[in-house]
């Protein structure tokens, strides 16, 4: 649900945005800084209407039951076109808007995007976690950077994702005959909790329930426009 690339910003602005990501990456905390036990977990996804309006859906669920507690929607005209590696500047503002419409604060947020598995270690989940001061996890459908020493072949199996010897996250096969997920910490979540929380949010679908339901709500809002 990505809008085609429009007019690109100037090279100077692009370098400034990349530098901002590098500075944010220095603030990343790869330790658990959330309340235990986790009681509320949220999912975030963004879709785009044909007129270019971004629609963010945030679904809050009880954990570990994964019963929906509330759903919040927000929309906004993005200020930047679609530029791989810089999606946070395009989508995080509308994500924040939806997140802030929740009546209850989540303990952890799963984002349909990259966490630190990003060339500058600052994907959308990481960016969101830092600016919102919330623990976040990135659950992406595609690899942006890094390599796994092998690919998981059985549902429930996983492989570490490395970039130049640095652990970035995990390649996780959640369902047979599906492509794997690329899971990475966003902010204030450890590697072990990143994998454990995502696994505990799976209910027979490829995607964990928080981001799956957020995707459904975002798609529904896009269709109804």
C-alpha positions in Angstrom: 0.0 0.0 0.0 2.8 2.4 -0.9 2.3 5.5 -3.1 4.6 5.7 -6.1 7.7 7.8 -5.9 6.9 11.5 -6.6 9.3 14.4 -6.9 12.4 13.7 -4.8 13.8 16.2 -2.2 17.1 17.9 -2.9 20.3 16.1 -2.3 21.1 18.4 0.6 17.8 17.5 2.3 18.3 13.8 1.8 21.7 14.0 3.4 20.2 15.9 6.3 17.5 13.3 6.8 20.2 10.5 6.8 22.2 12.4 9.3 19.1 12.7 11.5 18.7 8.9 11.4 22.3 8.4 12.4 21.8 10.7 15.4 18.6 9.0 16.4 20.3 5.6 16.1 22.8 6.6 18.8 19.8 6.9 21.2 18.6 3.4 20.7 18.3 1.2 23.8 18.5 -2.5 23.2 17.3 -3.5 26.7 13.8 -4.2 28.0 12.3 -1.0 29.4 8.7 -2.0 29.5 6.4 -2.9 32.3 6.3 -6.6 33.3 4.1 -8.5 32.8 3.1 -7.0 29.4 -0.6 -6.3 29.6 -1.2 -4.2 26.5 0.4 -4.5 23.1 -0.3 -2.4 20.0 0.1 -2.8 16.3 0.7 0.0 13.7 0.4 0.0 9.9 0.0 2.7 7.3 -1.9 2.6 4.0 -2.3 5.2 1.2 -5.4 6.5 -0.5 -5.4 7.1 -4.3 -5.1 10.9 -3.6 -1.9 10.3 -1.6 -3.3 10.7 1.9 -1.7 8.5 4.5 -3.9 6.5 6.8 -2.5 5.0 10.0 -4.3 2.3 12.0 -3.3 1.5 15.6 -4.9 -1.5 17.2 -4.5 -2.1 21.0 -4.8 -5.7 22.3 -4.8 -7.3 25.7 -1.7 -9.5 26.1 -1.4 -12.5 26.1 -5.1 -13.1 25.2 -4.8 -10.8 22.1 -8.4 -9.5 22.5 -8.9 -6.1 20.8 -9.3 -3.3 23.4 -9.5 -0.3 21.0 -8.6 0.9 17.5 -7.5 4.4 16.5 -7.2 5.8 13.0 -5.5 9.0 11.8 -4.8 10.5 8.4 -2.4 13.0 7.0 -0.9 14.3 3.8 2.8 13.2 3.9 5.4 15.8 3.3 7.8 13.5 1.5 7.5 11.0 -1.4 8.3 7.3 -1.1 12.0 7.0 -0.6 13.4 3.6 0.5 15.4 3.9 3.7 13.7 7.2 4.6 10.1 6.0 5.1 10.0 7.1 8.7 9.9 10.8 7.8 6.9 10.0 5.6 5.0 7.7 7.8 5.9 8.2 11.5 4.0 11.5 11.8 0.7 9.8 11.0 1.6 6.8 13.1 2.2 9.1 16.1 -1.2 10.8 15.5 -3.0 7.4 15.6 -1.0 6.2 18.5 -1.8 9.3 20.6 -5.5 8.7 20.0 -5.5 5.5 22.0 -7.1 6.0 25.4 -4.7 3.6 27.0 -0.9 3.5 26.7 0.6 0.3 25.2 3.4 -1.5 27.0 5.0 -2.5 23.6 4.2 -1.5 20.0 4.7 -3.7 17.0 5.2 -1.8 13.8 4.8 -3.1 10.2 8.3 -1.8 9.3 12.0 -2.2 10.1 13.5 -1.7 13.5 17.3 -1.5 13.7 17.5 -3.8 10.6 18.2 -0.7 8.6 21.3 0.7 6.9 21.6 3.4 9.5 20.0 1.3 12.2 17.0 3.6 12.3 13.9 2.1 10.6 10.4 3.3 11.2 9.9 1.2 14.4 13.1 2.6 15.9 12.3 6.2 14.9 8.8 5.9 16.3 10.0 4.4 19.6 12.5 7.2 20.2 10.2 10.1 19.5 7.2 8.4 21.3 9.4 7.1 24.1 7.8 3.7 23.8 9.2 0.2 23.5 8.9 -0.8 19.8 9.6 -3.8 17.6 9.9 -3.9 13.8 8.1 -6.7 12.0 8.8 -6.3 8.3 7.7 -8.4 5.3 10.9 -7.8 3.3 14.6 -7.5 4.1 16.2 -4.1 3.9 19.7 -5.0 4.9 21.7 -7.8 6.5 22.2 -11.4 5.7 21.2 -14.7 7.5 23.7 -17.6 7.6 20.8 -19.9 6.5 17.1 -19.5 5.9 14.5 -21.1 8.2 12.6 -23.9 6.5 10.1 -25.0 9.1 7.3 -22.9 10.6 8.4 -21.6 14.0 12.1 -21.7 13.0 14.4 -18.7 12.7 17.8 -17.5 11.8 19.9 -14.6 13.0 20.2 -11.6 10.7 23.6 -10.0 10.6 25.2 -7.1 8.9 29.1 -7.1 8.9 29.1 -9.2 12.1 26.5 -7.1 13.9 23.3 -8.8 15.0 20.3 -6.8 13.7 17.4 -9.2 14.3 15.9 -12.4 13.1 14.5 -14.1 9.9 11.5 -15.9 11.2 9.2 -18.4 9.3 5.8 -17.9 10.8 3.8 -20.0 8.4 4.3 -22.7 5.8 4.4 -21.7 2.1 5.0 -18.0 3.1 7.9 -15.8 2.9 9.7 -15.2 6.3 9.3 -12.2 8.5 12.2 -9.9 9.3 12.0 -9.0 13.0 14.2 -6.5 14.7 14.2 -4.5 17.9 13.0 -0.9 17.5 13.7 0.8 20.9 13.8 -0.2 24.5 13.3 -4.0 23.8 16.0 -6.6 23.9 16.7 -9.1 21.1 15.3 -12.0 23.1 12.1 -10.2 24.0 11.8 -9.0 20.4 11.6 -12.6 19.1 9.6 -13.9 22.1 6.9 -11.2 22.0 6.4 -11.6 18.2 6.1 -15.4 18.5 3.6 -15.1 21.3 1.4 -12.8 19.1 1.1 -15.3 16.2 -2.3 -17.0 15.8 -2.0 -19.1 12.6 -1.4 -16.2 10.2 1.8 -15.0 8.6 1.7 -11.7 10.6 1.5 -11.3 14.4 -2.0 -10.3 15.4 -1.2 -6.6 16.3 0.2 -5.7 12.9 -2.1 -8.0 11.0 -5.2 -6.3 12.5 -3.7 -2.9 12.0 -3.1 -3.8 8.3 -6.8 -4.9 8.1 -8.0 -1.6 9.6 -5.8 0.6 7.5 -6.8 -1.3 4.3 -10.5 -1.0 5.2 -10.1 2.8 5.7 -8.4 3.2 2.4 -11.1 1.3 0.6 -13.9 3.2 2.2 -12.5 6.6 1.1 
